[in-house]
Amino acid sequence: MVSRVIPVESFDLVIFGGTGDLARRKILPGLYRRFCAGQMPEGARVIGAARADHTDDEFRKLVADSIKEFVPAGRRDAATIKDFAERLHYVSIDARGDKGWSALAKLVRKDVIQAFYFSVGPGLFGDIATRLHKHKLAGNEARIVVEKPFGRDLESAKALNAVLADSFDENQIYRIDHYLGKETVQNLMAVRFANVLFEPLWNAQYIDHVQITVAETVSVEGRGAYYDKSGAMRDMVQNHLMQLLCLTAMEPPSKFDPDAVRDEKLKVIRALDPVPAENIVRGQYGADKDGDSYIAHSENPASKTESFIALKVDISNWRWKGTPFYLRTGKRLKARMSEIIVHFKETPHSIFEEDAGSHANVLTIRLQPDEGMDLRVTIKEPGPGGMRLVDVPLDMTFADALGPDAEDVPDAYERLIMDVIRGNQTLFMRGDEVEAAWSWTDPIIEGWQQRGDQPKTYEPGSSGPEDALMLLHRDARRWREIRK
Ligand code: NAD
């Protein structure tokens, strides 16, 4: 299998925050990989715009260093880094003042695709949009890419949507959720909508429940102050887990087109039931043997912010009534693992002896560490000894299926940036979708604030608080183990 590179037109991509962590770790190395894949046409340029004073050459050096740090040795070489560096420019700019804007206006061309990536703190999104407009930098076809977090509640998200709408049309705004750029997430749509096998069974009649887990091993180290105002619900559930839930639960769109897909996702969000207190488990990691705890990184020693959350979510529509979606995410857990598990029901009647055991098909969609899917099917255990049943995986690990080309599968950021250049919004969130997600999230947060709920302490390196296990046990179900 050879990855196909779709040509794009020439572009100027301005990265506000081009010297920041996200730009250095993901965006610029990703662009380099696309350059190596031949997807940066003649004349296409990347312009870093950030607060620090740098010359073009200093910025090129910074980017070359980032590529050396974040692109594996076998996939880079000095010659292509040098060629890529020639496409790079830099403007020192103040998002809140006038500095740098006329220089940027002179540099950015009007006759190519213009894309402006807001890789800066969310407090600057509005300032940058307004100044782009004021300085007449962005043409009618220009695209802006907005990072997360998109607001911290419905009110702030609405305000941000309104500020962006003052300068840009909705079809110019790309609200990024990098989970949507993952190969497996898109494969979830392919599996559902390009096969006849799954869709007829994809409903409450055949699916017992769905689990969505995004487990991280990292702590909040370095982001304590930000995280304390956010927490797992705002930082992860409102965006990433909700998006995964939507793609799993949505009706088939009439076509794979941005508004058709986003209309269906929106309908799912609107059908989510409010979540009662007994269906929410919040946790905060305690101290490890070195005394490192959540509180150690917080400015508030009595912080009630959750670094873990598990929720049982019900969807009130014909397809899903009675099939819960269990969501869970947290930091300092046992392993880094993200997956969606679709747990089918057992057969309505077993024709086999009781000791054949009970079996159910399980479809696992793994986002990380090794992207892929597997479907567990029940077969007869080989050999003599009667009809003993055993579950075996039909495995589709991309690295195996695609061989050496698997490494050429673009990373989520690479793919999404190229979608921006192509003008394809399918994998980006629409304004009404983000607002609907906050409308569902806000009352849940207000609920625990009003009740004064304390998060349960959990051991670092564990699977989260005991109560999260109980959330499924009481429904006679079990979480898939968090494992490497
Ligand atoms: P960072 O603090 O490392 O970088 C911020 C950048 O913004 C720097 O280049 C800085 O020069 C620039 N900047 C700050 N104030 C400015 C001003 N007044 N005018 C012009 N430039 C200014 O931040 P980051 O981690 O790169 O995050 C950037 C955005 O991406 C944030 O919205 C963050 O929430 C989001 N994000 C980051 C990550 C990540 O892994 N770092 C992941 C997901 C989302």
Residues whose N, C-alpha, C, O or C-beta is under 5 A from the ligand:
A	BS01	NAD	G17 G18 T19 G20 D21 L22 A23 A49 A50 R51 A52 I93 D94 A95 R96 F118 S119 V120 G121 P122 E147 K148 P149
